[in-house]
């Protein structure tokens, strides 16, 4: 099977929001590393931004993605069914074409990866270099040790670190008003510790991750941009990825996001498997 070449369709209002946001984000992300910036020696803020990287997503969740892949001058539409367990560093992704045919399946756990592909177009070796790397960058982010913190002329906080091989990693944050968790049903005393920490953090969050990039010799080689829709919650609703080394682009539209079930006060279960009702949503 070959991925569908059906154009990637987005509702007019959503398309307008995305175009404006992408213009703003990419304008910021193309700023060279040598652009004027002011160092900010604030250990408290460094800790807060590192905490944000750890709690960008719940420790366990499921999601359904609608994806536009552009490679070798051609665009393809895919659907992704994703399961993440960050505690055990586990990722499970099933990629399908828009007719429901399975094209590939990726399963990683603590550094070990298994990939099955049913199409010559998306070879196992390419999936390991691209999709696995993208998933780890998005969902298995670890805090930075001894990072640098600065702010550029656009008031974007740059949270960065040089790593082995001459690669410069840089996360971009903007300051935003605190967002309160509006789901009153999530209040309760019989909560799992990790969920309780995540809930408290999302109530306090004052910074929003808008981008991530890797640079080599002051040249961008990889970038990720995030767009948020308040109506869909505090998680990114649209993600754009561009790899300048492997020459591909991904546009990921989150269709459904299933956070873990909240433990009930009386013998409730914290099992995150989707119920039949959730699968039908």
C-alpha positions in Angstrom: 0.0 0.0 0.0 1.1 3.6 -0.7 0.1 6.6 1.5 -2.8 8.6 0.1 -1.9 11.8 -1.9 -5.2 13.4 -0.9 -4.6 17.0 0.0 -4.3 17.8 3.7 -7.5 19.6 4.4 -8.0 22.0 7.4 -11.2 24.0 8.3 -11.0 27.7 7.0 -10.9 29.3 10.5 -8.4 26.8 11.8 -6.3 27.3 8.6 -6.2 31.0 9.2 -5.0 30.6 12.8 -2.4 28.1 11.8 -1.0 30.3 9.0 -0.6 33.3 11.3 0.9 31.2 14.0 3.3 29.4 11.7 4.5 32.7 10.3 5.2 34.0 13.7 6.9 30.8 14.9 9.0 30.2 11.9 10.0 33.8 11.9 11.4 33.3 15.4 12.9 29.9 14.7 15.0 31.1 11.8 16.8 33.6 14.0 20.5 32.6 13.9 22.2 31.6 17.1 24.4 34.7 16.8 21.5 37.1 16.9 21.5 39.6 19.9 20.4 37.9 23.1 20.6 38.7 26.8 21.8 36.1 29.2 19.5 35.5 32.2 21.3 34.0 35.2 18.1 32.8 37.0 18.3 29.4 38.5 14.6 29.5 39.5 13.5 30.0 35.9 15.9 27.3 34.7 14.3 24.9 37.1 10.8 25.9 36.0 11.6 25.5 32.2 13.2 22.1 32.9 10.1 21.1 34.8 8.0 22.2 31.8 10.0 19.9 29.5 9.3 17.0 31.9 5.6 17.8 32.1 4.8 18.9 28.6 2.6 15.9 28.4 1.2 13.4 31.0 3.3 10.4 31.8 0.8 8.2 30.0 -1.6 9.1 27.2 -3.0 8.1 23.9 -3.6 10.3 20.8 -4.8 10.2 17.2 -2.9 12.3 14.7 -3.7 13.4 11.2 -0.4 13.9 9.4 0.9 15.5 6.2 4.3 14.1 5.2 6.3 15.9 2.5 9.4 14.1 1.2 11.2 14.1 -2.2 8.8 16.8 -3.4 5.7 14.7 -2.8 3.0 15.0 -0.1 1.2 12.1 1.6 -1.6 11.9 4.2 -1.3 9.5 7.1 -3.2 8.7 10.3 -1.2 7.9 13.4 -2.5 6.0 16.5 -0.1 6.8 19.3 0.4 5.3 22.8 3.0 6.9 25.1 4.3 5.7 28.5 7.0 8.2 29.5 7.7 6.5 32.8 8.9 3.4 31.0 10.2 5.3 27.9 7.7 3.4 25.8 6.3 4.5 22.4 3.9 2.6 20.2 2.8 4.1 16.9 0.6 2.6 14.2 0.7 4.5 10.9 -2.1 4.1 8.4 -3.2 5.6 5.1 -6.5 7.4 5.0 -8.2 4.2 3.8 -7.3 2.4 7.1 -4.5 0.2 5.7 -1.6 -0.2 8.0 1.7 1.1 6.5 4.0 0.7 9.5 4.2 0.0 13.2 6.9 1.4 15.6 7.5 0.1 19.1 10.3 1.5 21.3 11.0 0.7 24.9 14.0 2.0 26.9 16.2 2.4 23.8 15.2 -0.8 22.0 13.2 -0.3 18.8 11.1 -2.7 16.7 9.7 -1.5 13.4 7.5 -3.3 10.8 6.8 -1.7 7.5 4.4 -3.0 4.8 5.5 -0.5 2.1 8.7 0.1 0.1 8.1 3.8 0.3 8.6 4.0 4.1 11.6 1.7 4.6 12.5 0.5 8.1 15.8 2.3 8.0 14.2 5.6 7.1 11.5 5.2 9.8 14.2 4.6 12.4 16.2 7.7 11.4 13.1 10.0 11.1 9.9 8.9 12.9 11.6 7.3 15.9 13.8 10.4 16.4 10.7 12.7 16.0 8.7 10.8 18.6 11.6 10.8 21.1 12.1 14.6 20.6 8.4 15.3 21.1 7.4 12.9 23.9 10.5 11.6 25.7 12.2 14.9 26.4 14.6 14.9 29.3 15.7 18.0 31.4 18.8 19.8 30.3 21.8 19.6 32.6 23.5 23.0 33.2 21.7 24.8 30.3 22.2 28.4 29.2 19.2 30.7 29.5 18.8 33.9 27.4 16.2 36.1 25.8 16.2 37.5 22.3 14.9 40.8 20.9 11.5 39.2 20.4 11.3 38.4 24.2 11.5 34.7 23.5 13.3 32.7 26.2 16.0 30.5 24.7 16.8 27.4 26.8 19.9 25.8 25.3 22.8 23.5 25.6 25.8 22.4 23.5 26.1 18.6 23.1 28.6 16.1 21.8 29.3 16.3 18.1 29.0 20.1 17.9 25.2 20.1 18.0 23.5 23.0 19.7 20.0 22.2 21.2 17.6 25.1 21.8 14.1 25.2 23.2 12.0 28.3 22.8 9.5 29.5 25.4 7.2 32.5 25.7 5.7 33.8 28.9 2.0 33.4 29.2 -0.7 33.8 31.7 -1.2 31.0 34.2 -3.8 28.5 33.0 -6.1 26.9 35.5 -7.3 23.3 35.2 -11.0 23.7 34.4 -12.0 20.1 34.9 -13.6 20.2 38.4 -14.0 16.4 38.3 -10.2 16.1 38.5 -10.3 17.2 42.2 -9.8 14.5 44.7 -7.5 13.2 47.4 -7.1 9.6 46.2 -4.8 10.5 43.3 -1.7 8.9 41.9 1.4 10.9 42.9 2.6 11.4 39.3 -0.8 12.6 38.2 -1.1 14.9 41.1 2.3 16.5 40.3 1.2 17.0 36.7 -2.1 18.6 37.7 -0.4 21.0 40.1 2.1 21.9 37.4 -0.5 22.7 34.8 -2.2 25.0 37.2 1.0 26.9 37.8 2.4 27.0 34.2 3.5 30.5 33.2 5.6 29.5 30.2 4.7 27.8 26.9 7.0 25.8 24.7 6.8 27.2 21.1 9.7 25.6 19.4 12.8 23.4 19.4 15.7 23.3 17.1 19.1 21.8 16.5 21.9 23.8 15.0 25.3 22.8 13.7 28.0 25.4 12.9 25.3 28.1 13.5 23.0 26.5 10.9 19.6 25.0 11.6 19.4 21.3 10.8 16.2 20.3 12.6 13.2 22.2 13.9 9.9 21.7 15.7 7.2 24.3 16.1 4.1 24.1 18.3 0.7 25.7 18.0 -1.9 25.7 20.8 -5.7 25.9 20.7 -7.1 26.8 24.0 -10.4 25.1 23.1 -8.5 21.8 22.9 -6.7 22.2 26.2 -3.1 22.9 27.2 -1.4 20.5 24.8 -0.2 21.4 21.3 -2.9 20.9 18.8 -0.6 21.4 15.8 3.1 20.5 15.4 5.3 21.2 12.4 8.7 19.4 12.0 11.4 20.0 9.4 14.5 18.0 9.0 17.1 19.7 6.8 19.4 16.6 6.8 16.9 14.0 5.7 14.9 16.6 3.7 11.3 16.0 4.9 8.5 17.9 6.6 5.8 16.8 8.9 2.6 18.7 9.8 0.8 16.9 12.7 -2.8 17.8 13.6 -3.9 16.3 16.9 -7.5 14.9 16.3 -8.0 13.3 19.7 -6.0 13.3 22.9 -6.8 10.8 25.7 -5.0 11.6 29.0 -5.0 8.9 31.7 -8.1 8.2 33.5 -8.4 9.9 36.9 -8.5 7.5 39.9 -11.9 7.5 41.5 -12.3 8.0 45.3 -13.9 4.6 45.8 -11.9 1.8 44.3 -11.5 3.5 40.9 -9.0 2.2 38.4 -6.2 4.2 36.9 -6.0 2.0 33.8 -5.5 4.1 30.7 -6.9 1.6 28.2 -9.6 3.3 26.2 -13.2 2.2 26.8 -15.6 1.4 24.0 -17.2 4.8 24.5 -13.9 6.6 24.2 -13.0 4.7 21.1 -16.2 5.8 19.5 -15.6 9.5 20.2 
